[in-house]
């Protein structure tokens, strides 16, 4: 079952806007080893910004402890005029271009070729940078993911997955299959499963009634015994047991300690908690997800994409949508300054071809 065309267009646009808005919300505090949940809460309290219902406020002028990313002035409330450039959005754009160029039968090798053609090396990070370097040195997949790459299970492949869900509404297994083909260029194990899970989650959001229903569907596309699946199920169980959002995240943090703030497993816990405790409300979903810490801009982006698909663009509150000015900055050659609405329309056109 897929939405009718007019509803589909609004849902896809909601996914794009949600991804960009969630990314912008989390971008100023993207450094999980410094911006712990406790520091984020202290920041918001001192800025009188709880509950969080808009982009982050400027840091209080009298407080010196808060170190935001260099781009913060373009990402805080009152300073947002179109989106900042970020890899969490670049890969959605590059994925759209991949499908427009090679169709749904694209190969992993073609993903790599497009990176070399369209994406600057210095705008890649962690596993993607290792894979890019391996590509430039003539290696082919799957060696591009495994040779001198210590980040194989980090979050990078997950942030590339949304477009496969947007273009396969209500077809989570197909979305996951495409995400896997993309992910193995740079990731292995849970890194690949994270991409498959996220693509299925976005796809399922088109027809699911609640975030929990979408999560239940997404479970079915990855091995039930993998650590990512076990961690996500654990968060669902804690939510069902009536624990608070804070208690659930504290438990998940203790159980995934040592993996690092960019690893896909602890970030999947933060993302799942944001979706469950956000309960379909767009603002609450992205706010809780970003307040959860770790890779804040990546988690905010994926949570915003799922929440945006669930509610549609028309239901996204104006304080998130309007400052974006229907414009996106991008390092992908040929796409800087693109209209968000145009990207969404092109995505809808692809989605009609996939059904």
Buried (B, 14 or more C-beta within 10 A) or exposed (E): EBBEEEEBBBBBBBBBBBBBBBBBBBBBBBBBEEBBBEBBBBBBEBBEBEEBEBBBBBBBEEEEEBBBBEBBEBBBBEBBEBBBBBBBBBBBBBBBBBBEEBEBEBEBEBBBBBBEEBBEEEBBBBBBBBBBBBBEEEBEBBBBBBEEBEBBBBBBBBBBBBBBBBBBBBBBBBBBBBBBBBBBBBBBBBBBBBBBBBBBBBBBBBBBEBBBBBBEBBBBBBEEEBBBBEBBBBBBEBBEEEBEBBEBBBBBBEBBEEBBBBBBBBBBBBBBBBBBBBEBBBBBBBBBBBBBBBBBBBBBBBBBBBBBBBBBBEBBBEBBBEBBEBBBBBBBEEBBEBEBBEBBBBBBEBBEEBE
